[in-house]
Amino acid sequence: MTAWLSEGWDHVWLPYAQMQTSPLPLPVLRTEGSRIHLADGRILIDGIASWWTACHGYNHPHIQQAVAAQLARLPHVMFGGLAHEPAYRLASRLAALMPAGLERVFFTDSGSVAVEVAMKIAIQARLNRGQGGRTQFLAFQGGYHGDTIGTMAVCDPEEGMHSLFAGLLPRHVIAALPVDQASIAAFHATLEQHHRALAGIIVEPLVQGAGGMKFHPPETLLLLRKAADHYGLSLIFDEIFTGFGRTGSLFAFQQAGVAPDIITLSKALSGGFLPIAATIASRELFDAFLSDNPADALMHGPTYMANALACAAANASLDLFETNDRLGAVSTIAAQLRAGLEPCRALPHVVDVRVRGGIGVVQLDRIADPQALRQKLIGQGVWVRPFRDIVYLTPAFTIEPADLTRLTDAVAAALQD
Ligand SMILES: *Cc1c(COP(=O)(O)O)cnc(C)c1O
C-alpha cells in the first residue's frame, strides 16, 4: 500500500463515512479528461465529475494556464478593502448571465455557505425594512442545501443525512413540491398558514440532486414564483448542482423562464479546480441594505472570500462555456444516457430510469449493499458512487462517446445481478 495512505489513514476523517467499516479510499496519482489514474496502474472512467464539479473534465489546459498565471501574480489577498481583477470581472460576468435585476454577487468558499448567505440576505433585508419575525423558510421534501447547521435545517428532514440533529436546528416549514393537484393544494394551505413567519422559499430548480436526483417540471417553478410574489417572499434558487449546463440549459431557471430573487452557485463554477461559491441577489434585496446605519450592512465575510486563484479558474471556465458548444454536448450526452441506461429498466429491482441534460439516473427499489455495488463498478473500470436508492451518471461535458458507453454498460452490468 502507498506509504502516505497507510500513515495518514490513522488521522484522516472521511466525508459521510462510517470509519470503522469504511474501505480504504483509492489512491489517485493523477487525473486527465474523464480519467482517474490510480496508484496501482488502473485507470477509471469518471462518471460523476467529482461531485459534479469537473464539467470540462480534469486538468483542462485553459483553466490550468489561467490558474498558473494567477498563482504567479497574486494567489490571494483579503477582499475587505482590497480589490483584484479576477473577482470583479467574475462578478460582472456572472451578473451578465443572470435575469435582469439579479446583479449583486457575494462570493464565498463553499456551497453551504453560499446558501447561508442567501438565507441571511432574505432575513436581514426584512429586518432592515422593519419586518421582524420573518426568519423561516419554506423548503421542500427531497431537498438538499448543504451540511452546515443553517442549511441542514432546510434539507429534507427525514431522508436527509441530518435527522440526528433535528432537535437542535432552527425550525423551518418543509412541504412537498407542488407538482400535482393534491400537493399544490397542500402547498397553498401551508403558505396560508405560515407566510407571516417566512422570509423566503428555497428550492433546487428542476432537479433535487443530493436528495436523490428527483426531477420536477418547470411549471412548478412558475407556481413558486407566483406564490412568492403573492406573499412577499424571496424566492431562492439553489443552482449549486443545476448551474452551468447540468440540466441542459446554462441555468435551470432558463427552462422555466422564471427569475428568482437570489441564486446560489458553486460546484462547477470553477470547473472543478478550486473551491468557490457565489450568492447572487436582486437589486431590490441589495437596496434593503443601503442606509446611513452601519448596522444595516450584510454582516458576512469569509477569510478566503473571492480567492483570486478560484476566481481565475471560474473566469477560465466561463471562457470555455463561451468558446465551446457545451450545451450542444450536454444534449448529445443526454441522448446517449437515454439510449445507454434505458435497457436497465428491464433489470430486477429497477423502478425508474430518467435523464435530464447531463444527468442519468437508474432508481432501484433499494440498494441493499451500496459498498458492494461501488466495488462492482470499480471492478468494471468506472468511478460511480451509488447512494440512497440510485445509481447515477453526471459525466464531464467533454467525455468521449466511447467512455460514456463504458459508463452506461458498466452500470447495466453491475445491476444485472
Ligand atoms: C453540493 C450542494 C450544496 C452544498 O455545497 P458544499 O460546497 O458541499 O457546501 C448546496 N446545495 C446544493 C444544491 C448542492 O448540490
The ligand as a Gaussian input file, in Angstrom:
#p B3LYP/6-31G(d) Opt

LIG

0 1
 C      -23.489000      20.422000      -3.008000
 C      -24.639000      21.298000      -2.764000
 C      -24.657000      22.231000      -1.716000
 C      -23.528000      22.343000      -0.716000
 O      -22.320000      22.724000      -1.302000
 P      -20.948000      22.482000      -0.498000
 O      -19.918000      23.136000      -1.357000
 O      -20.777000      20.995000      -0.399000
 O      -21.099000      23.127000       0.819000
 C      -25.764000      23.041000      -1.576000
 N      -26.802000      22.950000      -2.420000
 C      -26.822000      22.081000      -3.441000
 C      -27.995000      22.049000      -4.358000
 C      -25.750000      21.215000      -3.630000
 O      -25.791000      20.324000      -4.636000

